Amino acid sequence: MSGVFVFIENADGQIPAIAKEMMTAGRIIADGLSEDLVALVIGSDVDDVVDAAFDMGADDVLAADDESLAPFRVEAVGPLVVSLAQDKEPSVILAGASTRGRDLAAWVAADLDAGLVADGTGIKVEDDVVKVTRPVYAGKLLASVFVTEGTQVITLRGRSFPQADGIGNSGSAETVDAVVAEDDIASKVTGFAAKDGGVSLTDANIIVSGGRGVAGPEGFEPVQALADVLGAAMGASRAAVDAGWIPYEHQVGQTGKTVSPDLYIAAGISGAIQHQAGMRTSKVIVAINKDPEAPIFKLAQYGIVGDLFEVLPALTEEFSGRLS
Ligand SMILES: Cc1cc2nc3c(=O)[nH]c(=O)nc-3n(C[C@H](O)[C@H](O)[C@H](O)COP(=O)(O)OP(=O)(O)OC[C@H]3O[C@@H](n4cnc5c(N)ncnc54)[C@H](O)[C@@H]3O)c2cc1C
């Protein structure tokens, strides 16, 4: 059993940040185990992705290039990764804790009867054991979890590791074939609808979020105005989403998105543990709340006690002056 497989998400030749982050994590594991870092490049027209995988530090690349493998469908990609794992017997199979990565990891772990450690935020290798740090109890505790035997399947949250880039490896990939014929794949992708504008919450470096304190849908206007000036995504608490002021896709927290931006600005959010579960790993947290006792201030590095309807426009004006 040897090798650290990293699943390289890709679409139309593009590699999302989370795949680059997984290559950094994969390198840490591979070096810790003294094993090879093997990138799994699966899709259609993947030559550029193969080159990029080497450039991100892969020792080897296993490449499957077939129209049935793009866009991603777990019924096509899952059996292929399972078959590669049965053939090569890697120590670890690593994927990002994204929608695709979670889908794939669950499929692969179930089919291989392997242990799965999901949603980690850190890793270390001790005595040839890969230990994954994962937040538990809504992020109140960090557990160290590992698998005692066989291949270990791991997913790690986005923005937990820096992106691998420009390592400069090169080589040629070992090509492998798809294992499921198109006719045997139950789901078909008929097209994609682009979302109108806005910055993706999970990819954002900066997030400005509003809670019940915004007091209505129009209360998100100053939140959006600051987000626009900062090039930020807009988040929300569940209270604001449940009130119908903003769509669910903006919800941050235990039952919403888990985010880890460089800067998280929470306006009119009390800081309930379920909200914290989705944002407490943010690098810098700024809270704006008129109640000095609000729990969010215990988590925030910077707190502004005041009315968000005064503070947000003042910040927007100041930032737009400085950033323009
Ligand atoms: C199983 C479960 C899952 C949950 N999942 C989530 C989740 O994913 N995400 C989530 O967010 N919540 C979640 N919740 C709900 C969570 O418990 C809280 O109810 C919710 O986070 C509260 O949202 P809030 O902070 O916006 O509202 P509140 O707690 O009502 O806080 C509003 C804050 O705004 C401040 N304020 C009011 N007016 C102003 C003003 N003009 N200027 C400045 N400050 C002002 C107030 O002082 C107050 O602190 C979940 C709950 C459960 C039980």
The ligand as an SDF file (V2000), in Angstrom:
LIG
                    3D

 53 58  0  0  0  0  0  0  0  0999 V2000
  -30.3640   23.0370   14.4020 C   0  0  0  0  0  0  0  0  0  0  0  0
  -30.1120   24.5120   14.1850 C   0  0  0  0  0  0  0  0  0  0  0  0
  -29.3490   24.9150   13.1200 C   0  0  0  0  0  0  0  0  0  0  0  0
  -29.0760   26.2610   12.9170 C   0  0  0  0  0  0  0  0  0  0  0  0
  -28.3060   26.6390   11.8510 N   0  0  0  0  0  0  0  0  0  0  0  0
  -27.9640   27.9400   11.7230 C   0  0  0  0  0  0  0  0  0  0  0  0
  -27.1000   28.3700   10.6790 C   0  0  0  0  0  0  0  0  0  0  0  0
  -26.6660   27.5870    9.8150 O   0  0  0  0  0  0  0  0  0  0  0  0
  -26.7800   29.6690   10.6120 N   0  0  0  0  0  0  0  0  0  0  0  0
  -27.2360   30.5990   11.5180 C   0  0  0  0  0  0  0  0  0  0  0  0
  -26.9020   31.7760   11.3950 O   0  0  0  0  0  0  0  0  0  0  0  0
  -28.0890   30.2190   12.4970 N   0  0  0  0  0  0  0  0  0  0  0  0
  -28.4700   28.9270   12.6090 C   0  0  0  0  0  0  0  0  0  0  0  0
  -29.3480   28.5800   13.5870 N   0  0  0  0  0  0  0  0  0  0  0  0
  -30.0440   29.6420   14.3210 C   0  0  0  0  0  0  0  0  0  0  0  0
  -29.2460   30.2390   15.4540 C   0  0  0  0  0  0  0  0  0  0  0  0
  -29.4660   29.4970   16.6420 O   0  0  0  0  0  0  0  0  0  0  0  0
  -29.7070   31.6950   15.7090 C   0  0  0  0  0  0  0  0  0  0  0  0
  -31.0820   31.6990   15.9540 O   0  0  0  0  0  0  0  0  0  0  0  0
  -29.4110   32.6390   14.5510 C   0  0  0  0  0  0  0  0  0  0  0  0
  -28.0660   32.5120   14.1440 O   0  0  0  0  0  0  0  0  0  0  0  0
  -29.6640   34.0600   15.0030 C   0  0  0  0  0  0  0  0  0  0  0  0
  -29.4690   34.9360   13.9290 O   0  0  0  0  0  0  0  0  0  0  0  0
  -29.0860   36.4450   14.1970 P   0  0  0  0  0  0  0  0  0  0  0  0
  -27.8040   36.5070   14.9420 O   0  0  0  0  0  0  0  0  0  0  0  0
  -29.1770   37.1430   12.8990 O   0  0  0  0  0  0  0  0  0  0  0  0
  -30.3130   36.9530   15.0820 O   0  0  0  0  0  0  0  0  0  0  0  0
  -30.3710   37.3790   16.5980 P   0  0  0  0  0  0  0  0  0  0  0  0
  -29.8130   36.3200   17.4670 O   0  0  0  0  0  0  0  0  0  0  0  0
  -31.7370   37.8330   16.8340 O   0  0  0  0  0  0  0  0  0  0  0  0
  -29.3540   38.6000   16.6770 O   0  0  0  0  0  0  0  0  0  0  0  0
  -29.5940   39.8270   16.0550 C   0  0  0  0  0  0  0  0  0  0  0  0
  -28.4960   40.7600   16.5300 C   0  0  0  0  0  0  0  0  0  0  0  0
  -28.5910   41.9780   15.8530 O   0  0  0  0  0  0  0  0  0  0  0  0
  -28.2820   43.0160   16.7710 C   0  0  0  0  0  0  0  0  0  0  0  0
  -28.8900   44.2410   16.2380 N   0  0  0  0  0  0  0  0  0  0  0  0
  -30.2140   44.5200   16.1070 C   0  0  0  0  0  0  0  0  0  0  0  0
  -30.3700   45.7220   15.4840 N   0  0  0  0  0  0  0  0  0  0  0  0
  -29.1280   46.1760   15.2050 C   0  0  0  0  0  0  0  0  0  0  0  0
  -28.6380   47.3410   14.5820 C   0  0  0  0  0  0  0  0  0  0  0  0
  -29.4660   48.2800   14.0640 N   0  0  0  0  0  0  0  0  0  0  0  0
  -27.3010   47.5120   14.5010 N   0  0  0  0  0  0  0  0  0  0  0  0
  -26.4330   46.5820   14.9970 C   0  0  0  0  0  0  0  0  0  0  0  0
  -26.8530   45.4450   15.6010 N   0  0  0  0  0  0  0  0  0  0  0  0
  -28.1760   45.2410   15.6950 C   0  0  0  0  0  0  0  0  0  0  0  0
  -28.8500   42.5680   18.0880 C   0  0  0  0  0  0  0  0  0  0  0  0
  -28.1950   43.2070   19.1670 O   0  0  0  0  0  0  0  0  0  0  0  0
  -28.5740   41.0710   18.0410 C   0  0  0  0  0  0  0  0  0  0  0  0
  -27.3290   40.7500   18.6340 O   0  0  0  0  0  0  0  0  0  0  0  0
  -29.6200   27.2320   13.8000 C   0  0  0  0  0  0  0  0  0  0  0  0
  -30.3860   26.8060   14.8810 C   0  0  0  0  0  0  0  0  0  0  0  0
  -30.6390   25.4790   15.0830 C   0  0  0  0  0  0  0  0  0  0  0  0
  -31.4670   25.0410   16.2640 C   0  0  0  0  0  0  0  0  0  0  0  0
  1  2  1  0
  2  3  1  0
  2 52  2  0
  3  4  2  0
  4  5  1  0
  4 50  1  0
  5  6  2  0
  6  7  1  0
  6 13  1  0
  7  8  2  0
  7  9  1  0
  9 10  1  0
 10 11  2  0
 10 12  1  0
 12 13  2  0
 13 14  1  0
 14 15  1  0
 14 50  1  0
 15 16  1  0
 16 17  1  0
 16 18  1  0
 18 19  1  0
 18 20  1  0
 20 21  1  0
 20 22  1  0
 22 23  1  0
 23 24  1  0
 24 25  2  0
 24 26  1  0
 24 27  1  0
 27 28  1  0
 28 29  2  0
 28 30  1  0
 28 31  1  0
 31 32  1  0
 32 33  1  0
 33 34  1  0
 33 48  1  0
 34 35  1  0
 35 36  1  0
 35 46  1  0
 36 37  1  0
 36 45  1  0
 37 38  2  0
 38 39  1  0
 39 40  1  0
 39 45  2  0
 40 41  1  0
 40 42  2  0
 42 43  1  0
 43 44  2  0
 44 45  1  0
 46 47  1  0
 46 48  1  0
 48 49  1  0
 50 51  2  0
 51 52  1  0
 52 53  1  0
M  END
$$$$
